[in-house]
Amino acid sequence: MMDALGRPQSLLLLGGTSDIGLAIVARYLDGRPLRVVLAARDSPRLKEAVARLAGRGAVVEVVEFDAAEPQTHAAALGQCFARRDIDMAIVAFGLLPDQRAAMDDPAIAVQTASVNFTGAVSVGVILAREMRAQGHGVIIALSSVAGERPRQANFLYGSAKAGMSAFYDGLADSLIGTGVRVVVVRAGFVRSRMTAHLPAPPLAGTPERAAAAITQAVWRGRAVVWTPRSARVLAGVIRVLPRGVLRRIPF
């Protein structure tokens, strides 16, 4: 169960090497014990995350998980919930491909949509079912401002994130009164491993700042969080721009 300050005793990170996800875990680890389940494909980066969290006192478990294979999700998440309740689950996996490469290769385009939308829907349904059964829990869904109005430069990624945001907004409403709640994160540009190949805008955020905003939103009981704060303003501007103007924006 969550403590009086809204901090979890057990946390599942789907996308166990996510920079923002691990920054959230780090904030909840400060000064207290925490059981962490990292769900991800095996990789050197995953091993590094396990060692780092264990070195800070976390009890870390690893579950093999591939967001691109929804037929395996029920079994993988079943392992996560088998031993103890999960107080918080973070849906943090995603793909941000080069738009031109994706439009030249349907396989890349389909994989992007499958991971960012289909995979997110798959785990969302399972998490909701498992948390309803235990009677409590928080689901944090890391979406993107790119989904507010997909632009020419990233409409493939943006369209998938638009679907993800819509799904988790609806899931939040469907879970009212069950003891389970959903926090949808509409993130702007965050400097991370995923965005390392892109030029960072002046107001780009960091995983640590995003984690601070997200944990505060959980504590305050909010259903939506924008990070960095400028993301909300940017989304508002993008939504009202004439299509012809939006089309000329190069980013």
C-alpha positions, 0 to 999 in steps of 0.5 A: 500500500502507499504510505501517508505521503503517497509513496509506494512500497512496491513499484513495477517499471515496464520499460525497465531501462527508461531514463524517466522511469528510473528517475521516478524510482530514484525519487521514491528510493530516497531514505526508505526501502522499496521493492522494484520490479524491472520489466524489460528485455535483457541488456547491459543497460538493464544489468546496470540499472539493477546494480545501481538500484540494489546499491541504493538499498532497493530489493530488485526483481527482473521480469523478461518483458517485450512491449512488442509482443502483447501475446506474452504480456499476461504471463509476464505481468502475472509474474510481477503480481504473483508474489505481492501487491504492486502499489505503482506501475509505470508504463515507460516503454516507447520507440521514437524512430527517424520519421523518414526511415519509418516512412521508407520501411513499413516494418519500422512504422508498424513496430512504432505503432505496435509498441507505443500504442498496442503495447501500451493498451495491452499492459494497461488492460492487464494492470487495471485488472490486476490492481482492481483485484487487489483493490488499490494501485497507481498507474503512471502512463508516460505519453507525449505532447507530440500526441496533442496534435501530430505534426509533419516532422513526427506524425507517426510517433505523435499519432501513436501517442495520441492513441495512448493518451486517449486510452489512458484518459478513458482508463482513468475514468473507468477506474473511479471508485475502484481504489485504482487511479491513473496519472497520464504524463504529457511530456515535452522534450526531455533529454534522454537516451531516446532523444539523444539523436535529436537537437534539444530545444531551449526549454528541454527538460531532464529525467530528474525534473520530469520525475519530480513533477510526476511524483508531486502529481501522484501525491496531489492526486492529479490525473494529468501532469505536464512536464516540463511546465512549458509543454502545456503552453506549447500544446495549447499553441499547437492546438490552435495554429492553422494547419497551413502554419503548423505544416511549415514548422520544421520540428 
